[in-house]
Amino acid sequence: MQYRKMGKWGVKLSVVGLGSYLTIGFKLDLEASRATVRAARDAGINFFDTANAYNIGEGEKMLGQCLGEFPRSDVFVLTKVWAPMGKGPNDKGLSKKHIFEQCHASLKRLGMDYVDLYMCHRPDPDTPLEETVRAMEDLARMGKILYWGVSEWPAEMMVKANAVAREIGARGIGVNEPRYSLLYRHPETSVFPATIQEGIGNVIFSGLAHGMLTGKYRPGEAVPAQTRMAGDDTNMVLKAMYWNEENKKKVQEVVKLAEEMGTSCATLSLAWCLRHPAVTSTIIGATKVEQVQENAKAAELKIPDDVAKKLEELFPLPKSGAV
Ligand SMILES: NC(=O)c1ccc[n+]([C@@H]2O[C@H](COP(=O)([O-])OP(=O)(O)OC[C@H]3O[C@@H](n4cnc5c(N)ncnc54)[C@H](OP(=O)(O)O)[C@@H]3O)[C@@H](O)[C@H]2O)c1
């Protein structure tokens, strides 16, 4: 395993992290979840990602149980706040009230005294940035969180939040969590340059575009059983963002390139994400131990420049669109 500094900050994360969306505490029971977490630790993974909203707290509970068998100092745990956790007007968003209450609820579910990084899952236009920045600073001073971060915030909002933090003597953003893959290269345009300038790390999610970039969804063939695409409770994003014959065909070209290198399409696709200097870690999702092992190999795979060029020609930088 390789470890990288989280932007300008001192802490080092494994370049492959394990997430828990739709897997730990949802598709996977305790035994299967434990197996993936143990496989992750065996591969040298020290970074684990979850959120309060993953199966409304069940993801955190099960991840906490699985991590309980390891020394606390060996793992870096990230959880998030923002998504609705109830029906009340203050049961969502980034107000100080909701952040404070959910942080304590998350710690209880995880069975931990502190989380390593607490993240704003999305922006909240109803709350002034200063309120959110102060809430994070206060939690850090209380010893409940060590660092804080944001997910899918536009570049200019991160820069503004850091300026607010400097103004009020609070700590700035530690890490950003954007969607990033060969099939979603938008962060390269403005998010990555801004984070490099600000010293913010990036832990990227859906590096395999929900499994599309493994090559297992083949053009003209039926959806393999028991995959994310096969489940109506798991396939919404995949269907909406990536599911078309052109993508399936292009991914088969990645399969060929990977075979020529003696690796797999999944390993190659994740290793490509790690080539960008703004990226600290790629957070994988896994339903099987073998997936953890295959994906963790991305940490060691060096992609020759000519192969990277071919990949980037296959999946060019989008001209416009989402951040
Ligand atoms: N900040 C955010 O808003 C946000 C959003 C989404 C995710 N995340 C985090 O990022 C993590 C990863 O996201 P993601 O699950 O979308 O990542 P992903 O790596 O794009 O997709 C993971 C899924 O692909 C399949 N897969 C993974 N490795 C494979 C392999 N080697 N061979 C075949 N199939 C494989 C598995 O599903 P099947 O076996 O079921 O097909 C697995 O659950 C999440 O767990 C979560 O912690 C954060």
The ligand as an SDF file (V2000), in Angstrom:
LIG
                    3D

 48 52  0  0  0  0  0  0  0  0999 V2000
  -19.4480   11.8480   -0.8970 N   0  0  0  0  0  0  0  0  0  0  0  0
  -20.4190   11.2930   -1.5780 C   0  0  0  0  0  0  0  0  0  0  0  0
  -21.4250   11.9280   -1.9000 O   0  0  0  0  0  0  0  0  0  0  0  0
  -20.2990    9.8520   -1.9930 C   0  0  0  0  0  0  0  0  0  0  0  0
  -21.1480    9.3390   -2.9860 C   0  0  0  0  0  0  0  0  0  0  0  0
  -20.9970    8.0050   -3.3530 C   0  0  0  0  0  0  0  0  0  0  0  0
  -20.0470    7.2160   -2.7350 C   0  0  0  0  0  0  0  0  0  0  0  0
  -19.2500    7.7280   -1.7400 N   0  0  0  0  0  0  0  0  0  0  0  0
  -18.2510    6.8970   -1.0260 C   0  0  0  0  0  0  0  0  0  0  0  0
  -17.3780    6.3030   -1.9700 O   0  0  0  0  0  0  0  0  0  0  0  0
  -17.4270    4.8740   -1.8540 C   0  0  0  0  0  0  0  0  0  0  0  0
  -17.2640    4.2730   -3.2090 C   0  0  0  0  0  0  0  0  0  0  0  0
  -18.3340    4.6850   -4.0780 O   0  0  0  0  0  0  0  0  0  0  0  0
  -18.9830    3.6700   -5.0880 P   0  0  0  0  0  0  0  0  0  0  0  0
  -19.5070    2.4800   -4.3370 O   0  0  0  0  0  0  0  0  0  0  0  0
  -19.8930    4.3900   -5.9820 O   0  0  0  0  0  0  0  0  0  0  0  0
  -17.6390    3.2010   -5.8750 O   0  0  0  0  0  0  0  0  0  0  0  0
  -17.3600    2.3630   -7.1530 P   0  0  0  0  0  0  0  0  0  0  0  0
  -16.0070    1.7730   -6.9180 O   0  0  0  0  0  0  0  0  0  0  0  0
  -17.5440    3.1760   -8.3760 O   0  0  0  0  0  0  0  0  0  0  0  0
  -18.4560    1.1760   -7.1840 O   0  0  0  0  0  0  0  0  0  0  0  0
  -18.3970    0.1520   -6.2170 C   0  0  0  0  0  0  0  0  0  0  0  0
  -19.1900   -1.0690   -6.6570 C   0  0  0  0  0  0  0  0  0  0  0  0
  -18.6680   -1.5910   -7.8830 O   0  0  0  0  0  0  0  0  0  0  0  0
  -18.6040   -3.0210   -7.8210 C   0  0  0  0  0  0  0  0  0  0  0  0
  -17.1700   -3.3950   -7.8180 N   0  0  0  0  0  0  0  0  0  0  0  0
  -16.1690   -2.8220   -7.0870 C   0  0  0  0  0  0  0  0  0  0  0  0
  -14.9900   -3.3960   -7.3650 N   0  0  0  0  0  0  0  0  0  0  0  0
  -15.2280   -4.3430   -8.2820 C   0  0  0  0  0  0  0  0  0  0  0  0
  -14.3910   -5.2720   -8.9610 C   0  0  0  0  0  0  0  0  0  0  0  0
  -13.0940   -5.2930   -8.7500 N   0  0  0  0  0  0  0  0  0  0  0  0
  -14.9790   -6.1160   -9.8520 N   0  0  0  0  0  0  0  0  0  0  0  0
  -16.2980   -6.0830  -10.0850 C   0  0  0  0  0  0  0  0  0  0  0  0
  -17.1520   -5.2280   -9.4710 N   0  0  0  0  0  0  0  0  0  0  0  0
  -16.6230   -4.3620   -8.5690 C   0  0  0  0  0  0  0  0  0  0  0  0
  -19.2820   -3.4260   -6.5100 C   0  0  0  0  0  0  0  0  0  0  0  0
  -20.6910   -3.5530   -6.7110 O   0  0  0  0  0  0  0  0  0  0  0  0
  -21.4360   -4.9120   -7.1360 P   0  0  0  0  0  0  0  0  0  0  0  0
  -20.5550   -6.0740   -6.7350 O   0  0  0  0  0  0  0  0  0  0  0  0
  -22.7200   -4.8430   -6.3820 O   0  0  0  0  0  0  0  0  0  0  0  0
  -21.6640   -4.8070   -8.6130 O   0  0  0  0  0  0  0  0  0  0  0  0
  -19.0420   -2.2040   -5.6500 C   0  0  0  0  0  0  0  0  0  0  0  0
  -19.9270   -2.0820   -4.5770 O   0  0  0  0  0  0  0  0  0  0  0  0
  -18.7670    4.5960   -1.1730 C   0  0  0  0  0  0  0  0  0  0  0  0
  -18.7660    3.3650   -0.4840 O   0  0  0  0  0  0  0  0  0  0  0  0
  -18.9170    5.7720   -0.2480 C   0  0  0  0  0  0  0  0  0  0  0  0
  -18.2200    5.5340    0.9550 O   0  0  0  0  0  0  0  0  0  0  0  0
  -19.3730    9.0340   -1.3860 C   0  0  0  0  0  0  0  0  0  0  0  0
  1  2  1  0
  2  3  2  0
  2  4  1  0
  4  5  1  0
  4 48  2  0
  5  6  2  0
  6  7  1  0
  7  8  2  0
  8  9  1  0
  8 48  1  0
  9 10  1  0
  9 46  1  0
 10 11  1  0
 11 12  1  0
 11 44  1  0
 12 13  1  0
 13 14  1  0
 14 15  2  0
 14 16  1  0
 14 17  1  0
 17 18  1  0
 18 19  2  0
 18 20  1  0
 18 21  1  0
 21 22  1  0
 22 23  1  0
 23 24  1  0
 23 42  1  0
 24 25  1  0
 25 26  1  0
 25 36  1  0
 26 27  1  0
 26 35  1  0
 27 28  2  0
 28 29  1  0
 29 30  1  0
 29 35  2  0
 30 31  1  0
 30 32  2  0
 32 33  1  0
 33 34  2  0
 34 35  1  0
 36 37  1  0
 36 42  1  0
 37 38  1  0
 38 39  2  0
 38 40  1  0
 38 41  1  0
 42 43  1  0
 44 45  1  0
 44 46  1  0
 46 47  1  0
M  CHG  2   8   1  16  -1
M  END
$$$$
